C-alpha cells in the first residue's frame, strides 16, 4: 500500500492522540467520503445540464418557487433535528 505524509494542525493531532483514534483509518475514510461527495456533485451538475438542455433555463418565477421550497424544507429539517 502506498504511503503519503499528512500534516495535521496541532489541535487535531492532539485530539486524535488523546482519544486514541486510528489516524490512518480516519484519513482514509475522510478521503473516500470527499471523493464520493465530489462524484455526486459532478453527477448532479450533469443531470441539471441535461434537464436544462431539454427544458430550457428556468424562469424567474420558477427560481423563486424553487428557492421558497428549499427554505421550507430546510426549516422543516431544522425543526425535526431539534
mmCIF file of the N, C-alpha and C atoms, coordinates in Angstrom:
data_MODEL
# 
_entry.id   MODEL 
# 
loop_
_atom_site.group_PDB 
_atom_site.id 
_atom_site.type_symbol 
_atom_site.label_atom_id 
_atom_site.label_alt_id 
_atom_site.label_comp_id 
_atom_site.label_asym_id 
_atom_site.label_entity_id 
_atom_site.label_seq_id 
_atom_site.pdbx_PDB_ins_code 
_atom_site.Cartn_x 
_atom_site.Cartn_y 
_atom_site.Cartn_z 
_atom_site.occupancy 
_atom_site.B_iso_or_equiv 
_atom_site.pdbx_formal_charge 
_atom_site.auth_seq_id 
_atom_site.auth_comp_id 
_atom_site.auth_asym_id 
_atom_site.auth_atom_id 
_atom_site.pdbx_PDB_model_num 
ATOM 1   N N  . UNK A 1 1  ? 0.856   -1.170 0.000   1.00 0.00 ? 1  UNK A N  1 
ATOM 2   C CA . UNK A 1 1  ? 0.000   0.000  0.000   1.00 0.00 ? 1  UNK A CA 1 
ATOM 3   C C  . UNK A 1 1  ? 0.904   1.235  0.000   1.00 0.00 ? 1  UNK A C  1 
ATOM 4   N N  . UNK A 1 2  ? 0.669   2.160  -0.932  1.00 0.00 ? 2  UNK A N  1 
ATOM 5   C CA . UNK A 1 2  ? 1.483   3.379  -0.955  1.00 0.00 ? 2  UNK A CA 1 
ATOM 6   C C  . UNK A 1 2  ? 1.264   4.203  0.311   1.00 0.00 ? 2  UNK A C  1 
ATOM 7   N N  . UNK A 1 3  ? 2.257   5.002  0.634   1.00 0.00 ? 3  UNK A N  1 
ATOM 8   C CA . UNK A 1 3  ? 2.169   5.858  1.813   1.00 0.00 ? 3  UNK A CA 1 
ATOM 9   C C  . UNK A 1 3  ? 2.310   7.306  1.390   1.00 0.00 ? 3  UNK A C  1 
ATOM 10  N N  . UNK A 1 4  ? 1.628   8.190  2.124   1.00 0.00 ? 4  UNK A N  1 
ATOM 11  C CA . UNK A 1 4  ? 1.821   9.620  1.939   1.00 0.00 ? 4  UNK A CA 1 
ATOM 12  C C  . UNK A 1 4  ? 1.958   10.245 3.323   1.00 0.00 ? 4  UNK A C  1 
ATOM 13  N N  . UNK A 1 5  ? 2.577   11.393 3.344   1.00 0.00 ? 5  UNK A N  1 
ATOM 14  C CA . UNK A 1 5  ? 2.742   12.113 4.598   1.00 0.00 ? 5  UNK A CA 1 
ATOM 15  C C  . UNK A 1 5  ? 1.654   13.180 4.680   1.00 0.00 ? 5  UNK A C  1 
ATOM 16  N N  . UNK A 1 6  ? 0.978   13.236 5.822   1.00 0.00 ? 6  UNK A N  1 
ATOM 17  C CA . UNK A 1 6  ? -0.110  14.182 6.031   1.00 0.00 ? 6  UNK A CA 1 
ATOM 18  C C  . UNK A 1 6  ? 0.222   15.024 7.249   1.00 0.00 ? 6  UNK A C  1 
ATOM 19  N N  . UNK A 1 7  ? -0.013  16.319 7.131   1.00 0.00 ? 7  UNK A N  1 
ATOM 20  C CA . UNK A 1 7  ? 0.225   17.226 8.244   1.00 0.00 ? 7  UNK A CA 1 
ATOM 21  C C  . UNK A 1 7  ? -1.105  17.634 8.858   1.00 0.00 ? 7  UNK A C  1 
ATOM 22  N N  . UNK A 1 8  ? -1.173  17.560 10.171  1.00 0.00 ? 8  UNK A N  1 
ATOM 23  C CA . UNK A 1 8  ? -2.359  17.994 10.903  1.00 0.00 ? 8  UNK A CA 1 
ATOM 24  C C  . UNK A 1 8  ? -2.008  19.190 11.766  1.00 0.00 ? 8  UNK A C  1 
ATOM 25  N N  . UNK A 1 9  ? -2.946  20.121 11.907  1.00 0.00 ? 9  UNK A N  1 
ATOM 26  C CA . UNK A 1 9  ? -2.712  21.209 12.859  1.00 0.00 ? 9  UNK A CA 1 
ATOM 27  C C  . UNK A 1 9  ? -2.569  20.612 14.263  1.00 0.00 ? 9  UNK A C  1 
ATOM 28  N N  . UNK A 1 10 ? -1.886  21.328 15.123  1.00 0.00 ? 10 UNK A N  1 
ATOM 29  C CA . UNK A 1 10 ? -1.619  20.824 16.474  1.00 0.00 ? 10 UNK A CA 1 
ATOM 30  C C  . UNK A 1 10 ? -2.880  20.377 17.194  1.00 0.00 ? 10 UNK A C  1 
ATOM 31  N N  . UNK A 1 11 ? -3.963  21.160 17.078  1.00 0.00 ? 11 UNK A N  1 
ATOM 32  C CA . UNK A 1 11 ? -5.181  20.814 17.815  1.00 0.00 ? 11 UNK A CA 1 
ATOM 33  C C  . UNK A 1 11 ? -5.786  19.493 17.331  1.00 0.00 ? 11 UNK A C  1 
ATOM 34  N N  . UNK A 1 12 ? -5.771  19.240 16.026  1.00 0.00 ? 12 UNK A N  1 
ATOM 35  C CA . UNK A 1 12 ? -6.288  17.977 15.511  1.00 0.00 ? 12 UNK A CA 1 
ATOM 36  C C  . UNK A 1 12 ? -5.391  16.817 15.908  1.00 0.00 ? 12 UNK A C  1 
ATOM 37  N N  . UNK A 1 13 ? -4.099  17.018 15.827  1.00 0.00 ? 13 UNK A N  1 
ATOM 38  C CA . UNK A 1 13 ? -3.156  15.972 16.227  1.00 0.00 ? 13 UNK A CA 1 
ATOM 39  C C  . UNK A 1 13 ? -3.389  15.571 17.683  1.00 0.00 ? 13 UNK A C  1 
ATOM 40  N N  . UNK A 1 14 ? -3.495  16.568 18.566  1.00 0.00 ? 14 UNK A N  1 
ATOM 41  C CA . UNK A 1 14 ? -3.714  16.279 19.994  1.00 0.00 ? 14 UNK A CA 1 
ATOM 42  C C  . UNK A 1 14 ? -5.030  15.539 20.211  1.00 0.00 ? 14 UNK A C  1 
ATOM 43  N N  . UNK A 1 15 ? -6.090  15.987 19.521  1.00 0.00 ? 15 UNK A N  1 
ATOM 44  C CA . UNK A 1 15 ? -7.397  15.352 19.700  1.00 0.00 ? 15 UNK A CA 1 
ATOM 45  C C  . UNK A 1 15 ? -7.367  13.893 19.258  1.00 0.00 ? 15 UNK A C  1 
ATOM 46  N N  . UNK A 1 16 ? -6.713  13.610 18.144  1.00 0.00 ? 16 UNK A N  1 
ATOM 47  C CA . UNK A 1 16 ? -6.603  12.227 17.658  1.00 0.00 ? 16 UNK A CA 1 
ATOM 48  C C  . UNK A 1 16 ? -5.829  11.381 18.657  1.00 0.00 ? 16 UNK A C  1 
ATOM 49  N N  . UNK A 1 17 ? -4.712  11.896 19.135  1.00 0.00 ? 17 UNK A N  1 
ATOM 50  C CA . UNK A 1 17 ? -3.879  11.151 20.085  1.00 0.00 ? 17 UNK A CA 1 
ATOM 51  C C  . UNK A 1 17 ? -4.576  10.965 21.427  1.00 0.00 ? 17 UNK A C  1 
ATOM 52  N N  . UNK A 1 18 ? -5.220  12.021 21.939  1.00 0.00 ? 18 UNK A N  1 
ATOM 53  C CA . UNK A 1 18 ? -5.897  11.936 23.239  1.00 0.00 ? 18 UNK A CA 1 
ATOM 54  C C  . UNK A 1 18 ? -7.011  10.895 23.222  1.00 0.00 ? 18 UNK A C  1 
ATOM 55  N N  . UNK A 1 19 ? -7.673  10.770 22.114  1.00 0.00 ? 19 UNK A N  1 
ATOM 56  C CA . UNK A 1 19 ? -8.778  9.813  22.020  1.00 0.00 ? 19 UNK A CA 1 
ATOM 57  C C  . UNK A 1 19 ? -8.333  8.435  21.547  1.00 0.00 ? 19 UNK A C  1 
ATOM 58  N N  . UNK A 1 20 ? -7.067  8.316  21.193  1.00 0.00 ? 20 UNK A N  1 
ATOM 59  C CA . UNK A 1 20 ? -6.556  7.031  20.733  1.00 0.00 ? 20 UNK A CA 1 
ATOM 60  C C  . UNK A 1 20 ? -7.180  6.582  19.418  1.00 0.00 ? 20 UNK A C  1 
ATOM 61  N N  . UNK A 1 21 ? -7.495  7.548  18.566  1.00 0.00 ? 21 UNK A N  1 
ATOM 62  C CA . UNK A 1 21 ? -8.147  7.237  17.293  1.00 0.00 ? 21 UNK A CA 1 
ATOM 63  C C  . UNK A 1 21 ? -7.132  6.731  16.270  1.00 0.00 ? 21 UNK A C  1 
ATOM 64  N N  . UNK A 1 22 ? -7.576  5.843  15.385  1.00 0.00 ? 22 UNK A N  1 
ATOM 65  C CA . UNK A 1 22 ? -6.689  5.339  14.330  1.00 0.00 ? 22 UNK A CA 1 
ATOM 66  C C  . UNK A 1 22 ? -6.586  6.367  13.196  1.00 0.00 ? 22 UNK A C  1 
ATOM 67  N N  . UNK A 1 23 ? -5.557  7.194  13.224  1.00 0.00 ? 23 UNK A N  1 
ATOM 68  C CA . UNK A 1 23 ? -5.426  8.301  12.276  1.00 0.00 ? 23 UNK A CA 1 
ATOM 69  C C  . UNK A 1 23 ? -5.477  7.832  10.822  1.00 0.00 ? 23 UNK A C  1 
ATOM 70  N N  . UNK A 1 24 ? -4.789  6.766  10.512  1.00 0.00 ? 24 UNK A N  1 
ATOM 71  C CA . UNK A 1 24 ? -4.747  6.304  9.123   1.00 0.00 ? 24 UNK A CA 1 
ATOM 72  C C  . UNK A 1 24 ? -6.142  5.910  8.637   1.00 0.00 ? 24 UNK A C  1 
ATOM 73  N N  . UNK A 1 25 ? -6.873  5.164  9.433   1.00 0.00 ? 25 UNK A N  1 
ATOM 74  C CA . UNK A 1 25 ? -8.223  4.739  9.046   1.00 0.00 ? 25 UNK A CA 1 
ATOM 75  C C  . UNK A 1 25 ? -9.156  5.950  8.920   1.00 0.00 ? 25 UNK A C  1 
ATOM 76  N N  . UNK A 1 26 ? -9.035  6.898  9.842   1.00 0.00 ? 26 UNK A N  1 
ATOM 77  C CA . UNK A 1 26 ? -9.865  8.103  9.776   1.00 0.00 ? 26 UNK A CA 1 
ATOM 78  C C  . UNK A 1 26 ? -9.592  8.882  8.498   1.00 0.00 ? 26 UNK A C  1 
ATOM 79  N N  . UNK A 1 27 ? -8.337  9.055  8.169   1.00 0.00 ? 27 UNK A N  1 
ATOM 80  C CA . UNK A 1 27 ? -7.981  9.818  6.980   1.00 0.00 ? 27 UNK A CA 1 
ATOM 81  C C  . UNK A 1 27 ? -8.411  9.095  5.704   1.00 0.00 ? 27 UNK A C  1 
ATOM 82  N N  . UNK A 1 28 ? -8.276  7.775  5.693   1.00 0.00 ? 28 UNK A N  1 
ATOM 83  C CA . UNK A 1 28 ? -8.736  7.013  4.530   1.00 0.00 ? 28 UNK A CA 1 
ATOM 84  C C  . UNK A 1 28 ? -10.231 7.200  4.319   1.00 0.00 ? 28 UNK A C  1 
ATOM 85  N N  . UNK A 1 29 ? -10.998 7.106  5.404   1.00 0.00 ? 29 UNK A N  1 
ATOM 86  C CA . UNK A 1 29 ? -12.443 7.264  5.295   1.00 0.00 ? 29 UNK A CA 1 
ATOM 87  C C  . UNK A 1 29 ? -12.811 8.689  4.875   1.00 0.00 ? 29 UNK A C  1 
ATOM 88  N N  . UNK A 1 30 ? -12.110 9.672  5.405   1.00 0.00 ? 30 UNK A N  1 
ATOM 89  C CA . UNK A 1 30 ? -12.379 11.065 5.038   1.00 0.00 ? 30 UNK A CA 1 
ATOM 90  C C  . UNK A 1 30 ? -12.129 11.288 3.547   1.00 0.00 ? 30 UNK A C  1 
ATOM 91  N N  . UNK A 1 31 ? -11.072 10.710 3.024   1.00 0.00 ? 31 UNK A N  1 
ATOM 92  C CA . UNK A 1 31 ? -10.771 10.846 1.594   1.00 0.00 ? 31 UNK A CA 1 
ATOM 93  C C  . UNK A 1 31 ? -11.850 10.145 0.769   1.00 0.00 ? 31 UNK A C  1 
ATOM 94  N N  . UNK A 1 32 ? -12.270 8.946  1.186   1.00 0.00 ? 32 UNK A N  1 
ATOM 95  C CA . UNK A 1 32 ? -13.337 8.239  0.469   1.00 0.00 ? 32 UNK A CA 1 
ATOM 96  C C  . UNK A 1 32 ? -14.627 9.066  0.445   1.00 0.00 ? 32 UNK A C  1 
ATOM 97  N N  . UNK A 1 33 ? -14.980 9.615  1.590   1.00 0.00 ? 33 UNK A N  1 
ATOM 98  C CA . UNK A 1 33 ? -16.208 10.410 1.683   1.00 0.00 ? 33 UNK A CA 1 
ATOM 99  C C  . UNK A 1 33 ? -16.120 11.639 0.781   1.00 0.00 ? 33 UNK A C  1 
ATOM 100 N N  . UNK A 1 34 ? -14.984 12.315 0.799   1.00 0.00 ? 34 UNK A N  1 
ATOM 101 C CA . UNK A 1 34 ? -14.831 13.505 -0.044  1.00 0.00 ? 34 UNK A CA 1 
ATOM 102 C C  . UNK A 1 34 ? -14.875 13.155 -1.520  1.00 0.00 ? 34 UNK A C  1 
ATOM 103 N N  . UNK A 1 35 ? -14.242 12.060 -1.915  1.00 0.00 ? 35 UNK A N  1 
ATOM 104 C CA . UNK A 1 35 ? -14.278 11.644 -3.313  1.00 0.00 ? 35 UNK A CA 1 
ATOM 105 C C  . UNK A 1 35 ? -15.708 11.307 -3.744  1.00 0.00 ? 35 UNK A C  1 
ATOM 106 N N  . UNK A 1 36 ? -16.454 10.642 -2.880  1.00 0.00 ? 36 UNK A N  1 
ATOM 107 C CA . UNK A 1 36 ? -17.856 10.319 -3.188  1.00 0.00 ? 36 UNK A CA 1 
ATOM 108 C C  . UNK A 1 36 ? -18.690 11.587 -3.298  1.00 0.00 ? 36 UNK A C  1 
ATOM 109 N N  . UNK A 1 37 ? -18.458 12.543 -2.394  1.00 0.00 ? 37 UNK A N  1 
ATOM 110 C CA . UNK A 1 37 ? -19.172 13.816 -2.434  1.00 0.00 ? 37 UNK A CA 1 
ATOM 111 C C  . UNK A 1 37 ? -18.920 14.532 -3.763  1.00 0.00 ? 37 UNK A C  1 
ATOM 112 N N  . UNK A 1 38 ? -17.666 14.547 -4.196  1.00 0.00 ? 38 UNK A N  1 
ATOM 113 C CA . UNK A 1 38 ? -17.325 15.193 -5.466  1.00 0.00 ? 38 UNK A CA 1 
ATOM 114 C C  . UNK A 1 38 ? -17.973 14.468 -6.647  1.00 0.00 ? 38 UNK A C  1 
ATOM 115 N N  . UNK A 1 39 ? -18.000 13.129 -6.610  1.00 0.00 ? 39 UNK A N  1 
ATOM 116 C CA . UNK A 1 39 ? -18.665 12.369 -7.672  1.00 0.00 ? 39 UNK A CA 1 
ATOM 117 C C  . UNK A 1 39 ? -20.143 12.714 -7.740  1.00 0.00 ? 39 UNK A C  1 
ATOM 118 N N  . UNK A 1 40 ? -20.788 12.821 -6.589  1.00 0.00 ? 40 UNK A N  1 
ATOM 119 C CA . UNK A 1 40 ? -22.213 13.150 -6.560  1.00 0.00 ? 40 UNK A CA 1 
ATOM 120 C C  . UNK A 1 40 ? -22.476 14.560 -7.071  1.00 0.00 ? 40 UNK A C  1 
ATOM 121 N N  . UNK A 1 41 ? -21.601 15.491 -6.727  1.00 0.00 ? 41 UNK A N  1 
ATOM 122 C CA . UNK A 1 41 ? -21.749 16.855 -7.238  1.00 0.00 ? 41 UNK A CA 1 
ATOM 123 C C  . UNK A 1 41 ? -21.599 16.891 -8.753  1.00 0.00 ? 41 UNK A C  1 
ATOM 124 N N  . UNK A 1 42 ? -20.627 16.147 -9.277  1.00 0.00 ? 42 UNK A N  1 
ATOM 125 C CA . UNK A 1 42 ? -20.434 16.087 -10.728 1.00 0.00 ? 42 UNK A CA 1 
ATOM 126 C C  . UNK A 1 42 ? -21.659 15.468 -11.410 1.00 0.00 ? 42 UNK A C  1 
ATOM 127 N N  . UNK A 1 43 ? -22.188 14.398 -10.821 1.00 0.00 ? 43 UNK A N  1 
ATOM 128 C CA . UNK A 1 43 ? -23.369 13.751 -11.392 1.00 0.00 ? 43 UNK A CA 1 
ATOM 129 C C  . UNK A 1 43 ? -24.563 14.702 -11.352 1.00 0.00 ? 43 UNK A C  1 
ATOM 130 N N  . UNK A 1 44 ? -24.694 15.465 -10.276 1.00 0.00 ? 44 UNK A N  1 
ATOM 131 C CA . UNK A 1 44 ? -25.777 16.440 -10.167 1.00 0.00 ? 44 UNK A CA 1 
ATOM 132 C C  . UNK A 1 44 ? -25.643 17.505 -11.247 1.00 0.00 ? 44 UNK A C  1 
ATOM 133 N N  . UNK A 1 45 ? -24.423 18.010 -11.436 1.00 0.00 ? 45 UNK A N  1 
ATOM 134 C CA . UNK A 1 45 ? -24.202 19.020 -12.483 1.00 0.00 ? 45 UNK A CA 1 
ATOM 135 C C  . UNK A 1 45 ? -24.565 18.483 -13.868 1.00 0.00 ? 45 UNK A C  1 
ATOM 136 N N  . UNK A 1 46 ? -24.188 17.232 -14.126 1.00 0.00 ? 46 UNK A N  1 
ATOM 137 C CA . UNK A 1 46 ? -24.522 16.621 -15.419 1.00 0.00 ? 46 UNK A CA 1 
ATOM 138 C C  . UNK A 1 46 ? -26.035 16.475 -15.577 1.00 0.00 ? 46 UNK A C  1 
ATOM 139 N N  . UNK A 1 47 ? -26.709 16.067 -14.508 1.00 0.00 ? 47 UNK A N  1 
ATOM 140 C CA . UNK A 1 47 ? -28.162 15.894 -14.545 1.00 0.00 ? 47 UNK A CA 1 
ATOM 141 C C  . UNK A 1 47 ? -28.855 17.232 -14.800 1.00 0.00 ? 47 UNK A C  1 
ATOM 142 N N  . UNK A 1 48 ? -28.433 18.252 -14.075 1.00 0.00 ? 48 UNK A N  1 
ATOM 143 C CA . UNK A 1 48 ? -29.034 19.581 -14.246 1.00 0.00 ? 48 UNK A CA 1 
ATOM 144 C C  . UNK A 1 48 ? -28.774 20.108 -15.656 1.00 0.00 ? 48 UNK A C  1 
ATOM 145 N N  . UNK A 1 49 ? -27.573 19.898 -16.171 1.00 0.00 ? 49 UNK A N  1 
ATOM 146 C CA . UNK A 1 49 ? -27.263 20.337 -17.533 1.00 0.00 ? 49 UNK A CA 1 
ATOM 147 C C  . UNK A 1 49 ? -28.165 19.629 -18.541 1.00 0.00 ? 49 UNK A C  1 
ATOM 148 N N  . UNK A 1 50 ? -28.412 18.342 -18.337 1.00 0.00 ? 50 UNK A N  1 
ATOM 149 C CA . UNK A 1 50 ? -29.290 17.596 -19.239 1.00 0.00 ? 50 UNK A CA 1 
ATOM 150 C C  . UNK A 1 50 ? -30.722 18.089 -19.181 1.00 0.00 ? 50 UNK A C  1 
ATOM 151 N N  . UNK A 1 51 ? -31.207 18.326 -17.968 1.00 0.00 ? 51 UNK A N  1 
ATOM 152 C CA . UNK A 1 51 ? -32.576 18.843 -17.809 1.00 0.00 ? 51 UNK A CA 1 
ATOM 153 C C  . UNK A 1 51 ? -32.687 20.228 -18.441 1.00 0.00 ? 51 UNK A C  1 
ATOM 154 N N  . UNK A 1 52 ? -31.678 21.080 -18.213 1.00 0.00 ? 52 UNK A N  1 
ATOM 155 C CA . UNK A 1 52 ? -31.692 22.430 -18.772 1.00 0.00 ? 52 UNK A CA 1 
ATOM 156 C C  . UNK A 1 52 ? -31.658 22.378 -20.296 1.00 0.00 ? 52 UNK A C  1 
ATOM 157 N N  . UNK A 1 53 ? -30.858 21.467 -20.856 1.00 0.00 ? 53 UNK A N  1 
ATOM 158 C CA . UNK A 1 53 ? -30.802 21.335 -22.315 1.00 0.00 ? 53 UNK A CA 1 
ATOM 159 C C  . UNK A 1 53 ? -32.152 20.893 -22.867 1.00 0.00 ? 53 UNK A C  1 
ATOM 160 N N  . UNK A 1 54 ? -32.845 20.037 -22.116 1.00 0.00 ? 54 UNK A N  1 
ATOM 161 C CA . UNK A 1 54 ? -34.130 19.516 -22.575 1.00 0.00 ? 54 UNK A CA 1 
ATOM 162 C C  . UNK A 1 54 ? -35.271 20.516 -22.369 1.00 0.00 ? 54 UNK A C  1 
ATOM 163 N N  . UNK A 1 55 ? -35.297 21.166 -21.216 1.00 0.00 ? 55 UNK A N  1 
ATOM 164 C CA . UNK A 1 55 ? -36.447 22.013 -20.862 1.00 0.00 ? 55 UNK A CA 1 
ATOM 165 C C  . UNK A 1 55 ? -36.171 23.505 -20.961 1.00 0.00 ? 55 UNK A C  1 
ATOM 166 N N  . UNK A 1 56 ? -34.907 23.878 -21.057 1.00 0.00 ? 56 UNK A N  1 
ATOM 167 C CA . UNK A 1 56 ? -34.556 25.290 -21.099 1.00 0.00 ? 56 UNK A CA 1 
ATOM 168 C C  . UNK A 1 56 ? -34.262 25.840 -19.713 1.00 0.00 ? 56 UNK A C  1 
ATOM 169 N N  . UNK A 1 57 ? -33.789 27.060 -19.684 1.00 0.00 ? 57 UNK A N  1 
ATOM 170 C CA . UNK A 1 57 ? -33.465 27.713 -18.414 1.00 0.00 ? 57 UNK A CA 1 
ATOM 171 C C  . UNK A 1 57 ? -34.742 28.001 -17.640 1.00 0.00 ? 57 UNK A C  1 
ATOM 172 N N  . UNK A 1 58 ? -34.686 27.888 -16.317 1.00 0.00 ? 58 UNK A N  1 
ATOM 173 C CA . UNK A 1 58 ? -35.879 28.204 -15.528 1.00 0.00 ? 58 UNK A CA 1 
ATOM 174 C C  . UNK A 1 58 ? -36.169 29.704 -15.549 1.00 0.00 ? 58 UNK A C  1 
ATOM 175 N N  . UNK A 1 59 ? -37.437 30.032 -15.471 1.00 0.00 ? 59 UNK A N  1 
ATOM 176 C CA . UNK A 1 59 ? -37.854 31.439 -15.444 1.00 0.00 ? 59 UNK A CA 1 
ATOM 177 C C  . UNK A 1 59 ? -37.617 32.003 -14.045 1.00 0.00 ? 59 UNK A C  1 
ATOM 178 N N  . UNK A 1 60 ? -37.622 33.322 -13.896 1.00 0.00 ? 60 UNK A N  1 
ATOM 179 C CA . UNK A 1 60 ? -37.509 33.913 -12.555 1.00 0.00 ? 60 UNK A CA 1 
ATOM 180 C C  . UNK A 1 60 ? -38.595 33.401 -11.602 1.00 0.00 ? 60 UNK A C  1 
ATOM 181 N N  . UNK A 1 61 ? -39.802 33.169 -12.111 1.00 0.00 ? 61 UNK A N  1 
ATOM 182 C CA . UNK A 1 61 ? -40.881 32.626 -11.288 1.00 0.00 ? 61 UNK A CA 1 
ATOM 183 C C  . UNK A 1 61 ? -40.553 31.214 -10.824 1.00 0.00 ? 61 UNK A C  1 
ATOM 184 N N  . UNK A 1 62 ? -40.006 30.398 -11.733 1.00 0.00 ? 62 UNK A N  1 
ATOM 185 C CA . UNK A 1 62 ? -39.610 29.037 -11.377 1.00 0.00 ? 62 UNK A CA 1 
ATOM 186 C C  . UNK A 1 62 ? -38.521 29.057 -10.302 1.00 0.00 ? 62 UNK A C  1 
ATOM 187 N N  . UNK A 1 63 ? -37.544 29.947 -10.471 1.00 0.00 ? 63 UNK A N  1 
ATOM 188 C CA . UNK A 1 63 ? -36.457 30.041 -9.495  1.00 0.00 ? 63 UNK A CA 1 
ATOM 189 C C  . UNK A 1 63 ? -36.976 30.480 -8.127  1.00 0.00 ? 63 UNK A C  1 
ATOM 190 N N  . UNK A 1 64 ? -37.878 31.443 -8.100  1.00 0.00 ? 64 UNK A N  1 
ATOM 191 C CA . UNK A 1 64 ? -38.444 31.908 -6.830  1.00 0.00 ? 64 UNK A CA 1 
ATOM 192 C C  . UNK A 1 64 ? -39.213 30.784 -6.141  1.00 0.00 ? 64 UNK A C  1 
ATOM 193 N N  . UNK A 1 65 ? -39.979 30.022 -6.902  1.00 0.00 ? 65 UNK A N  1 
ATOM 194 C CA . UNK A 1 65 ? -40.715 28.887 -6.351  1.00 0.00 ? 65 UNK A CA 1 
ATOM 195 C C  . UNK A 1 65 ? -39.749 27.859 -5.754  1.00 0.00 ? 65 UNK A C  1 
ATOM 196 N N  . UNK A 1 66 ? -38.681 27.540 -6.485  1.00 0.00 ? 66 UNK A N  1 
ATOM 197 C CA . UNK A 1 66 ? -37.709 26.555 -6.016  1.00 0.00 ? 66 UNK A CA 1 
ATOM 198 C C  . UNK A 1 66 ? -37.002 27.038 -4.747  1.00 0.00 ? 66 UNK A C  1 
ATOM 199 N N  . UNK A 1 67 ? -36.635 28.303 -4.712  1.00 0.00 ? 67 UNK A N  1 
ATOM 200 C CA . UNK A 1 67 ? -35.970 28.852 -3.529  1.00 0.00 ? 67 UNK A CA 1 
ATOM 201 C C  . UNK A 1 67 ? -36.893 28.821 -2.318  1.00 0.00 ? 67 UNK A C  1 
ATOM 202 N N  . UNK A 1 68 ? -38.175 29.132 -2.517  1.00 0.00 ? 68 UNK A N  1 
ATOM 203 C CA . UNK A 1 68 ? -39.141 29.077 -1.417  1.00 0.00 ? 68 UNK A CA 1 
ATOM 204 C C  . UNK A 1 68 ? -39.298 27.641 -0.919  1.00 0.00 ? 68 UNK A C  1 
ATOM 205 N N  . UNK A 1 69 ? -39.317 26.687 -1.836  1.00 0.00 ? 69 UNK A N  1 
ATOM 206 C CA . UNK A 1 69 ? -39.426 25.288 -1.456  1.00 0.00 ? 69 UNK A CA 1 
ATOM 207 C C  . UNK A 1 69 ? -38.217 24.853 -0.642  1.00 0.00 ? 69 UNK A C  1 
ATOM 208 N N  . UNK A 1 70 ? -37.030 25.239 -1.074  1.00 0.00 ? 70 UNK A N  1 
ATOM 209 C CA . UNK A 1 70 ? -35.810 24.891 -0.343  1.00 0.00 ? 70 UNK A CA 1 
ATOM 210 C C  . UNK A 1 70 ? -35.850 25.487 1.063   1.00 0.00 ? 70 UNK A C  1 
ATOM 211 N N  . UNK A 1 71 ? -36.304 26.735 1.181   1.00 0.00 ? 71 UNK A N  1 
ATOM 212 C CA . UNK A 1 71 ? -36.405 27.353 2.515   1.00 0.00 ? 71 UNK A CA 1 
ATOM 213 C C  . UNK A 1 71 ? -37.347 26.562 3.416   1.00 0.00 ? 71 UNK A C  1 
ATOM 214 N N  . UNK A 1 72 ? -38.508 26.164 2.882   1.00 0.00 ? 72 UNK A N  1 
ATOM 215 C CA . UNK A 1 72 ? -39.475 25.412 3.686   1.00 0.00 ? 72 UNK A CA 1 
ATOM 216 C C  . UNK A 1 72 ? -38.906 24.062 4.112   1.00 0.00 ? 72 UNK A C  1 
ATOM 217 N N  . UNK A 1 73 ? -38.277 23.367 3.191   1.00 0.00 ? 73 UNK A N  1 
ATOM 218 C CA . UNK A 1 73 ? -37.705 22.061 3.509   1.00 0.00 ? 73 UNK A CA 1 
ATOM 219 C C  . UNK A 1 73 ? -36.591 22.211 4.542   1.00 0.00 ? 73 UNK A C  1 
ATOM 220 N N  . UNK A 1 74 ? -35.745 23.213 4.369   1.00 0.00 ? 74 UNK A N  1 
ATOM 221 C CA . UNK A 1 74 ? -34.643 23.445 5.305   1.00 0.00 ? 74 UNK A CA 1 
ATOM 222 C C  . UNK A 1 74 ? -35.173 23.781 6.691   1.00 0.00 ? 74 UNK A C  1 
ATOM 223 N N  . UNK A 1 75 ? -36.192 24.613 6.758   1.00 0.00 ? 75 UNK A N  1 
ATOM 224 C CA . UNK A 1 75 ? -36.781 24.962 8.055   1.00 0.00 ? 75 UNK A CA 1 
ATOM 225 C C  . UNK A 1 75 ? -37.406 23.727 8.695   1.00 0.00 ? 75 UNK A C  1 
ATOM 226 N N  . UNK A 1 76 ? -38.090 22.928 7.928   1.00 0.00 ? 76 UNK A N  1 
ATOM 227 C CA . UNK A 1 76 ? -38.709 21.713 8.446   1.00 0.00 ? 76 UNK A CA 1 
ATOM 228 C C  . UNK A 1 76 ? -37.642 20.747 8.960   1.00 0.00 ? 76 UNK A C  1 
ATOM 229 N N  . UNK A 1 77 ? -36.578 20.589 8.193   1.00 0.00 ? 77 UNK A N  1 
ATOM 230 C CA . UNK A 1 77 ? -35.496 19.681 8.607   1.00 0.00 ? 77 UNK A CA 1 
ATOM 231 C C  . UNK A 1 77 ? -34.838 20.192 9.893   1.00 0.00 ? 77 UNK A C  1 
ATOM 232 N N  . UNK A 1 78 ? -34.679 21.506 9.996   1.00 0.00 ? 78 UNK A N  1 
ATOM 233 C CA . UNK A 1 78 ? -34.085 22.084 11.200  1.00 0.00 ? 78 UNK A CA 1 
ATOM 234 C C  . UNK A 1 78 ? -34.947 21.843 12.427  1.00 0.00 ? 78 UNK A C  1 
ATOM 235 N N  . UNK A 1 79 ? -36.268 21.947 12.263  1.00 0.00 ? 79 UNK A N  1 
ATOM 236 C CA . UNK A 1 79 ? -37.179 21.694 13.378  1.00 0.00 ? 79 UNK A CA 1 
ATOM 237 C C  . UNK A 1 79 ? -37.175 20.225 13.762  1.00 0.00 ? 79 UNK A C  1 
ATOM 238 N N  . UNK A 1 80 ? -37.119 19.350 12.765  1.00 0.00 ? 80 UNK A N  1 
ATOM 239 C CA . UNK A 1 80 ? -37.125 17.911 13.041  1.00 0.00 ? 80 UNK A CA 1 
ATOM 240 C C  . UNK A 1 80 ? -35.857 17.479 13.765  1.00 0.00 ? 80 UNK A C  1 
ATOM 241 N N  . UNK A 1 81 ? -34.743 18.162 13.483  1.00 0.00 ? 81 UNK A N  1 
ATOM 242 C CA . UNK A 1 81 ? -33.468 17.811 14.108  1.00 0.00 ? 81 UNK A CA 1 
ATOM 243 C C  . UNK A 1 81 ? -33.389 18.313 15.544  1.00 0.00 ? 81 UNK A C  1 
ATOM 244 N N  . UNK A 1 82 ? -34.218 19.284 15.912  1.00 0.00 ? 82 UNK A N  1 
ATOM 245 C CA . UNK A 1 82 ? -34.176 19.856 17.267  1.00 0.00 ? 82 UNK A CA 1 
ATOM 246 C C  . UNK A 1 82 ? -34.798 18.948 18.288  1.00 0.00 ? 82 UNK A C  1 
# 
